[in-house]
Amino acid sequence: MLEATVRADVVVTHEQIETDAAAAATHFVGSPKVLMDHRDPFGVLGEQYGLACRLYRTEGGVTNSPSTAHPIAALTDAQTRALEKSRQD
């Protein structure tokens, strides 16, 4: 999936969450969790924090990872927000 979105100005980091306390402190709702500009583009209101496998709603139904289209759309949205913010500054 990353191959479809590789850009020199994008930094990808990984963080391992090992305890329920760490999950609560980082608002971790399950693996995999993806943040873009410190936002969870796949977040659903009311999700519980904890060590769990995350489910994603996709065009094909519920699955254990987002479709390729979802992160690409989220990256496009983040880029649009960044451009709009830079124009305001």
Contacts in CASP RR format, 6 or more apart in sequence:
PFRMAT RR
TARGET T0000
AUTHOR 0000-0000-0000
METHOD contacts of the structure
MODEL  1
MLEATVRADVVVTHEQIETDAAAAATHFVGSPKVLMDHRDPFGVLGEQYG
LACRLYRTEGGVTNSPSTAHPIAALTDAQTRALEKSRQD
1 68 0 8 1.000
1 71 0 8 1.000
2 12 0 8 1.000
4 68 0 8 1.000
4 72 0 8 1.000
5 71 0 8 1.000
5 72 0 8 1.000
5 75 0 8 1.000
10 75 0 8 1.000
15 26 0 8 1.000
17 23 0 8 1.000
17 26 0 8 1.000
17 28 0 8 1.000
17 31 0 8 1.000
17 51 0 8 1.000
18 51 0 8 1.000
19 51 0 8 1.000
20 49 0 8 1.000
20 50 0 8 1.000
20 51 0 8 1.000
22 28 0 8 1.000
23 30 0 8 1.000
23 49 0 8 1.000
23 50 0 8 1.000
23 51 0 8 1.000
24 49 0 8 1.000
24 50 0 8 1.000
27 40 0 8 1.000
27 49 0 8 1.000
28 49 0 8 1.000
28 50 0 8 1.000
28 51 0 8 1.000
29 40 0 8 1.000
29 43 0 8 1.000
29 47 0 8 1.000
29 48 0 8 1.000
29 49 0 8 1.000
29 50 0 8 1.000
29 52 0 8 1.000
29 54 0 8 1.000
30 50 0 8 1.000
30 51 0 8 1.000
30 52 0 8 1.000
30 53 0 8 1.000
30 54 0 8 1.000
31 52 0 8 1.000
31 53 0 8 1.000
31 54 0 8 1.000
32 54 0 8 1.000
32 65 0 8 1.000
33 40 0 8 1.000
33 54 0 8 1.000
34 40 0 8 1.000
34 41 0 8 1.000
34 42 0 8 1.000
34 66 0 8 1.000
34 71 0 8 1.000
34 74 0 8 1.000
36 71 0 8 1.000
36 74 0 8 1.000
36 75 0 8 1.000
36 78 0 8 1.000
37 78 0 8 1.000
37 81 0 8 1.000
37 82 0 8 1.000
39 78 0 8 1.000
41 70 0 8 1.000
41 71 0 8 1.000
41 74 0 8 1.000
41 77 0 8 1.000
41 78 0 8 1.000
42 56 0 8 1.000
42 66 0 8 1.000
42 70 0 8 1.000
42 74 0 8 1.000
44 57 0 8 1.000
53 64 0 8 1.000
54 64 0 8 1.000
55 62 0 8 1.000
55 63 0 8 1.000
55 64 0 8 1.000
56 62 0 8 1.000
56 63 0 8 1.000
56 64 0 8 1.000
56 65 0 8 1.000
56 66 0 8 1.000
56 67 0 8 1.000
56 70 0 8 1.000
58 66 0 8 1.000
58 67 0 8 1.000
58 70 0 8 1.000
59 67 0 8 1.000
59 69 0 8 1.000
60 67 0 8 1.000
END
